Amino acid sequence: MALKILLTGAGGFIGKNVLKLLKNKGFEVHTTTSRNIPKGIEDTETTWHVVDLLDRYRVQNFIGDLRPDYLLHLAWDTTPGQYLTNPQNLDWVAATLGICKVFYENGGKRAIFTGTCFEYNPYDKVLSENSSGVPYSLYGTCKLALSGIITKFCEDQGASYAWGRIFYLFGPYEDQRRVIPYVIRSLLMGKEALCSNACVKRDYLYVEDVAAALIHMLNIDENGIFNIGTGTAVPLRDILLLAAKLIGRSDLLKLGALAQTNEAPMIEAVTSKLAKTGFSHKYSIEEGLVKTIDWWKTQAEI
């Protein structure tokens, strides 16, 4: 009998890519959505459940009935322009703690939770799992507090778990309001893409590699916090220039058209801890951009 895995947030940016990679992994896959099943990812091999994860009693009954062996918890509100300060971050802390508790109470074997590089002090530049936790946003503060609580709970219970701190990412299904899809979509439609000078350096990883890292973490025996990134920060402007070159519309990319925001100059992950477990990313930035551009070309509005 196949082991059951519960994937929350399967309709989101990362979740859709995780769902694709979970195929043929030997799991009985169960996913949750608070609304209708997202278009384009219907799958007869996956069982979808309509569950409001912020409803504590519904979650308790649902997981109690399902009794999954594994949990990969991605669900959170990450609406661009809102998520950093959204008071609902507090609701997701409470919801995640409830999900964690009831999962292990019902025989759960291993859980993977997702954090963020925003848990760190962004001005430390190069960030290892031991770097100082000085978040500048409510979102980062909530994720950092949650990672500490879950770590202590799992250690006390002798439970198998991992917390993946995800750095910057791009790829199919990303919200079109974010900078990389905004530029790609604009250029594909023959429109100018207005940007700042984009001089900041960021550790960007193609989303399929992020999904692969999370699935890899399901299958290792090590507990704890793991950075998920490439280990190399690159100027954002270089990524945008490369995307414009690949599309063949460098003339439409307008760097410096918008004011530069006051952001940390560089954010880079130390990824040696995850690498020691046998994980390495597959795609270069250029390879990821090619796949992302090709995906956007298939979308009806382009």
GIDAQUI-V523659 format. One record per pair of residues at least 4 apart in sequence whose ideal C-beta (glycine too) atoms are under 7 Angstrom apart, sorted by the first residue. I is the first residue (numbers start at 1). GAP is how many residues later the second one is. D is the distance in Angstrom with one decimal. If there is no record, write none. Layout:
I,GAP,D + I,GAP,D
This chain:
2,24,5.8 + 2,25,5.9 + 2,26,4.3 + 3,24,5.9 + 3,25,6.8 + 3,66,4.2 + 3,67,6.5 + 4,24,4.7 + 4,26,6.2 + 4,62,6.8 + 4,64,4.3 + 4,65,5.1 + 5,22,4.4 + 5,24,5.7 + 5,25,6.9 + 5,63,6.1 + 5,64,6.8 + 5,65,4.2 + 5,67,6.4 + 6,24,5.1 + 6,60,6.6 + 6,62,4.0 + 6,65,5.1 + 7,8,6.5 + 7,11,6.2 + 7,12,6.5 + 7,22,6.5 + 7,24,4.8 + 7,65,4.9 + 8,24,5.1 + 8,45,6.2 + 8,65,5.0 + 8,66,5.7 + 8,67,3.9 + 9,6,4.3 + 9,65,3.2 + 9,66,3.6 + 9,67,6.9 + 10,5,4.1 + 10,6,6.9 + 10,9,5.1 + 10,21,3.6 + 10,22,6.9 + 10,23,6.8 + 11,4,6.0 + 11,5,6.8 + 11,22,5.1 + 11,27,4.0 + 12,4,6.8 + 12,62,6.2 + 13,160,5.0 + 13,161,5.2 + 13,162,6.8 + 13,194,6.6 + 14,4,6.1 + 14,60,5.6 + 14,193,6.3 + 14,196,5.9 + 14,197,6.2 + 15,4,6.2 + 15,59,4.9 + 16,4,6.8 + 16,25,5.5 + 16,157,4.8 + 17,4,6.7 + 17,154,6.8 + 17,156,6.9 + 17,190,5.0 + 17,191,5.4 + 17,194,4.0 + 18,4,6.2 + 18,54,6.6 + 18,193,4.3 + 18,196,6.0 + 18,197,6.7 + 19,12,6.7 + 19,22,6.3 + 19,27,6.6 + 21,190,5.1 + 21,191,6.0 + 21,194,5.7 + 22,5,6.1 + 22,7,5.4 + 22,193,6.7 + 23,22,6.4 + 29,16,6.7 + 29,17,4.7 + 29,18,7.0 + 30,17,4.9 + 30,19,6.3 + 30,36,6.1 + 30,38,6.4 + 31,15,5.7 + 31,17,5.4 + 32,17,5.2 + 32,19,4.5 + 32,21,6.4 + 33,4,6.1 + 33,5,6.9 + 33,15,6.2 + 33,17,6.0 + 34,17,7.0 + 34,18,5.0 + 34,19,6.9 + 37,5,5.9 + 37,11,5.0 + 49,13,6.6 + 51,7,6.0 + 51,8,6.7 + 51,11,5.2 + 52,6,5.9 + 53,6,5.9 + 53,22,5.4 + 53,42,5.3 + 53,46,6.8 + 54,37,5.4 + 54,41,5.1 + 55,4,6.3 + 56,4,6.3 + 56,42,5.1 + 57,4,6.6 + 58,4,6.0 + 59,4,6.1 + 59,39,6.0 + 59,40,6.0 + 59,43,6.6 + 60,4,6.0 + 60,42,5.2 + 61,4,6.3 + 62,4,6.2 + 63,5,7.0 + 63,39,4.8 + 63,40,5.9 + 63,43,5.8 + 64,38,6.7 + 64,42,5.5 + 67,39,4.9 + 67,40,5.7 + 68,35,7.0 + 68,40,6.4 + 69,39,6.7 + 69,40,4.9 + 70,39,6.2 + 70,40,5.6 + 70,148,5.8 + 71,32,4.9 + 71,37,5.9 + 71,40,4.0 + 71,41,7.0 + 72,40,4.9 + 72,142,6.1 + 72,146,6.6 + 73,23,6.4 + 73,26,6.1 + 73,38,6.7 + 73,39,6.9 + 73,40,5.2 + 73,41,6.7 + 74,40,5.4 + 76,16,5.1 + 77,6,5.7 + 77,9,6.0 + 77,11,5.2 + 77,15,6.5 + 78,5,4.6 + 79,4,5.3 + 80,95,5.4 + 80,97,4.5 + 80,98,5.9 + 82,4,5.0 + 83,56,5.5 + 84,53,4.1 + 84,54,6.7 + 84,55,4.8 + 85,52,6.6 + 85,53,5.4 + 88,4,6.4 + 89,4,6.7 + 89,49,5.2 + 89,50,5.4 + 89,53,4.3 + 90,4,6.8 + 90,52,6.6 + 91,4,6.1 + 92,4,6.0 + 93,4,6.5 + 93,49,5.0 + 93,52,6.8 + 93,53,5.2 + 94,4,6.4 + 95,4,6.3 + 96,4,6.2 + 96,17,6.9 + 96,50,5.9 + 97,4,6.3 + 97,52,6.5 + 98,4,6.3 + 99,4,6.0 + 100,4,6.9 + 100,11,6.5 + 100,50,5.8 + 100,53,6.8 + 101,4,6.2 + 102,4,6.2 + 103,5,4.0 + 103,8,5.8 + 104,4,4.9 + 104,53,6.2 + 104,55,5.3 + 109,51,6.3 + 110,50,4.0 + 110,51,6.6 + 110,108,6.4 + 111,50,5.0 + 112,50,5.2 + 112,52,6.4 + 112,102,5.8 + 112,105,5.1 + 112,106,5.8 + 113,37,5.9 + 113,48,6.9 + 113,50,5.0 + 114,50,5.4 + 114,52,6.1 + 115,4,5.5 + 115,28,4.8 + 115,32,5.3 + 115,48,5.3 + 115,49,6.5 + 115,50,4.4 + 115,51,7.0 + 116,24,6.3 + 116,27,5.2 + 116,49,6.2 + 116,50,5.8 + 117,10,6.3 + 117,48,5.9 + 117,49,7.0 + 117,50,4.5 + 117,150,6.0 + 117,152,6.8 + 118,17,5.8 + 118,19,6.0 + 118,21,6.0 + 118,22,3.4 + 118,25,6.7 + 119,14,5.6 + 119,16,5.7 + 119,21,5.3 + 119,24,5.1 + 119,25,4.0 + 119,28,6.6 + 119,46,6.2 + 120,4,6.2 + 120,7,4.7 + 120,11,5.1 + 120,12,6.9 + 120,13,6.2 + 121,10,6.9 + 121,11,4.9 + 121,13,3.7 + 122,14,6.5 + 122,142,3.8 + 122,145,5.6 + 123,141,5.2 + 124,7,5.2 + 124,8,6.3 + 125,141,4.7 + 125,142,7.0 + 125,143,6.4 + 126,142,4.9 + 126,144,6.3 + 127,4,4.5 + 127,100,7.0 + 127,140,6.8 + 127,141,6.7 + 127,142,5.9 + 127,143,6.4 + 128,142,3.8 + 129,96,4.8 + 129,97,6.9 + 129,98,6.0 + 129,144,5.8 + 133,11,4.8 + 135,5,3.0 + 135,6,4.5 + 135,9,5.5 + 136,4,6.6 + 137,4,6.7 + 138,4,6.2 + 139,4,6.5 + 140,4,6.1 + 141,4,6.3 + 142,4,6.1 + 143,4,6.4 + 144,4,6.8 + 145,4,6.4 + 146,4,6.1 + 147,4,6.1 + 147,16,5.0 + 147,78,6.3 + 148,4,6.4 + 149,4,6.1 + 150,4,6.0 + 150,11,6.7 + 150,13,6.6 + 151,4,6.2 + 151,12,6.8 + 152,4,6.2 + 153,4,6.1 + 154,5,4.1 + 154,7,4.3 + 154,69,6.7 + 160,63,6.3 + 161,62,5.6 + 162,55,4.6 + 162,61,6.2 + 162,62,6.5 + 162,64,6.0 + 163,62,4.6 + 164,49,6.6 + 164,50,5.8 + 164,53,6.0 + 164,62,5.5 + 164,64,4.9 + 165,60,6.2 + 165,61,6.9 + 165,62,5.1 + 165,63,6.4 + 166,44,6.0 + 166,62,4.8 + 167,36,4.4 + 167,38,6.5 + 167,60,6.9 + 167,61,6.5 + 167,62,3.7 + 167,100,6.9 + 167,102,4.8 + 168,34,4.5 + 168,35,5.8 + 168,36,4.6 + 169,35,6.6 + 169,36,5.2 + 169,38,5.0 + 169,41,5.2 + 170,4,6.0 + 170,10,4.5 + 170,34,5.9 + 170,36,6.6 + 170,37,6.5 + 170,118,6.6 + 170,122,6.2 + 171,35,5.3 + 171,36,3.2 + 171,37,6.2 + 171,117,6.1 + 171,121,5.2 + 172,35,6.9 + 172,120,6.1 + 172,123,4.0 + 174,4,5.6 + 174,6,6.9 + 174,7,4.9 + 175,6,7.0 + 176,5,4.8 + 176,6,6.3 + 176,9,5.8 + 177,5,6.5 + 178,4,6.4 + 179,4,6.3 + 179,16,6.9 + 180,4,6.3 + 180,59,6.7 + 180,63,6.9 + 181,4,5.8 + 182,4,6.2 + 182,11,6.6 + 183,4,6.3 + 183,10,4.3 + 183,12,6.8 + 183,57,5.3 + 183,60,5.8 + 183,70,6.6 + 184,4,6.2 + 184,59,5.6 + 184,108,6.5 + 184,109,5.8 + 184,112,5.3 + 185,4,6.3 + 185,111,6.0 + 185,117,6.6 + 186,5,4.5 + 186,6,6.7 + 186,7,4.0 + 186,66,6.9 + 187,6,5.9 + 187,57,5.9 + 187,60,4.7 + 187,62,4.3 + 187,65,5.2 + 187,66,6.8 + 188,59,6.2 + 188,108,6.0 + 188,109,6.5 + 188,114,5.0 + 189,113,6.2 + 191,61,6.7 + 192,60,5.1 + 192,62,5.5 + 193,59,6.0 + 193,60,5.3 + 193,61,6.4 + 194,60,5.1 + 194,63,4.1 + 194,64,5.6 + 195,45,6.4 + 195,59,6.5 + 195,60,5.3 + 195,62,6.3 + 195,63,5.9 + 196,60,6.9 + 196,62,4.6 + 196,63,6.4 + 196,64,4.6 + 196,65,6.5 + 197,40,6.5 + 197,58,5.6 + 197,59,4.9 + 197,63,5.5 + 198,38,4.1 + 198,39,3.9 + 198,42,5.8 + 198,57,6.1 + 199,36,6.2 + 199,38,6.2 + 200,36,5.4 + 200,63,5.3 + 200,65,6.0 + 201,32,4.0 + 201,33,6.1 + 201,34,5.3 + 201,64,6.7 + 201,65,4.1 + 202,31,5.8 + 202,34,5.7 + 202,65,5.5 + 203,26,4.1 + 203,27,5.6 + 203,29,6.6 + 203,30,4.9 + 203,64,6.1 + 203,65,4.9 + 203,66,4.8 + 204,30,6.7 + 204,35,6.3 + 204,81,6.3 + 205,4,5.1 + 205,5,5.6 + 205,23,6.9 + 205,24,5.5 + 205,25,5.2 + 205,76,6.1 + 206,77,4.2 + 206,82,3.1 + 207,4,6.4 + 208,4,6.3 + 208,75,6.7 + 209,4,6.4 + 209,72,4.0 + 209,73,5.7 + 209,74,5.7 + 210,4,6.7 + 210,18,5.8 + 211,4,6.5 + 212,4,6.1 + 212,70,6.9 + 213,4,6.5 + 213,15,4.8 + 213,61,6.6 + 213,66,5.7 + 216,4,6.7 + 216,63,4.7 + 217,9,6.6 + 220,57,4.8 + 222,55,5.9 + 226,47,5.6 + 226,48,4.5 + 227,42,4.3 + 227,43,6.1 + 227,44,5.3 + 227,46,6.7 + 227,47,6.4 + 228,46,6.7 + 229,40,3.1 + 229,42,5.5 + 230,41,6.9 + 230,51,6.0 + 231,38,5.9 + 231,39,6.7 + 231,40,4.2 + 232,36,6.7 + 233,33,5.2 + 233,34,6.3 + 233,35,3.7 + 234,4,5.5 + 234,5,6.5 + 234,51,6.8 + 236,4,6.4 + 237,4,6.0 + 237,18,5.8 + 238,4,6.3 + 239,4,6.4 + 239,46,6.1 + 240,4,6.4 + 240,13,6.1 + 240,15,7.0 + 241,4,6.4 + 241,12,6.8 + 242,4,6.3 + 242,44,6.2 + 242,47,6.1 + 243,4,6.4 + 243,46,5.3 + 243,50,6.9 + 244,5,5.9 + 244,6,4.4 + 244,9,4.2 + 245,5,5.7 + 246,43,5.9 + 246,44,6.3 + 246,47,5.9 + 247,46,6.2 + 271,4,5.7 + 272,4,6.3 + 274,5,5.1 + 275,4,6.3 + 275,5,6.4 + 283,4,4.4 + 283,5,4.5 + 284,4,6.9 + 285,4,6.2 + 286,4,6.5 + 287,4,6.7 + 288,4,6.1 + 289,4,6.1 + 290,4,6.4 + 291,4,6.4 + 292,4,6.5 + 293,4,6.6 + 296,6,5.8 + 297,5,5.8
